[in-house]
Amino acid sequence: MHMRQKIILICTQCLSRNYTTYKNKDKKERLEVRKHCKRCGKHTLHKESK
C-alpha cells in the first residue's frame, strides 16, 4: 500500500512543469515551494498541479 503520492510542481510565473516530488496522501493542502525555474532563470514560487 502506497502512502506517498507523486506530484508535479509548476512555476507560477511561466507555468512550466519543472519538478516532480512525493508527498503524503493524508495531506490535503497543496504544496508550495520556492525553487529555481530553468525557463525564468530565477527562484520563483512553484505550486502543486491538480
C-alpha positions as CSV (number, residue, x, y, z in Angstrom):
1,M,0.0,0.0,0.0
2,H,1.5,3.4,-1.1
3,M,1.3,6.1,1.5
4,R,3.0,8.7,-0.8
5,Q,1.7,10.3,-3.9
6,K,3.7,11.6,-6.8
7,I,3.1,15.3,-7.6
8,I,4.3,17.8,-10.2
9,L,5.4,21.3,-9.3
10,I,4.6,24.1,-11.7
11,C,6.2,27.5,-11.9
12,T,3.6,30.3,-11.1
13,Q,5.4,32.7,-13.4
14,C,5.8,30.8,-16.7
15,L,3.7,27.7,-15.9
16,S,6.4,25.3,-16.9
17,R,6.5,21.9,-15.2
18,N,9.9,21.7,-13.7
19,Y,9.9,19.3,-10.7
20,T,8.4,16.1,-9.6
21,T,8.3,15.0,-6.0
22,Y,6.3,13.0,-3.5
23,K,4.0,13.9,-0.6
24,N,2.0,12.1,2.0
25,K,-1.5,11.1,0.8
26,D,-3.1,12.3,4.1
27,K,-2.0,16.0,3.4
28,K,-5.0,17.8,1.8
29,E,-3.4,21.2,1.2
30,R,-1.4,22.0,-1.9
31,L,2.4,22.0,-1.7
32,E,4.1,25.4,-2.4
33,V,7.9,25.7,-2.6
34,R,10.3,28.4,-3.8
35,K,12.5,26.7,-6.4
36,H,14.8,27.7,-9.3
37,C,13.0,27.8,-12.7
38,K,15.2,27.0,-15.6
39,R,12.9,28.9,-18.0
40,C,12.6,32.1,-15.9
41,G,16.2,31.9,-14.8
42,K,15.4,32.8,-11.2
43,H,13.8,31.5,-8.0
44,T,10.0,31.5,-8.2
45,L,7.1,30.0,-6.3
46,H,6.2,26.5,-7.5
47,K,2.8,25.0,-6.7
48,E,1.5,21.5,-6.9
49,S,-0.5,20.8,-10.0
50,K,-4.0,19.2,-10.0
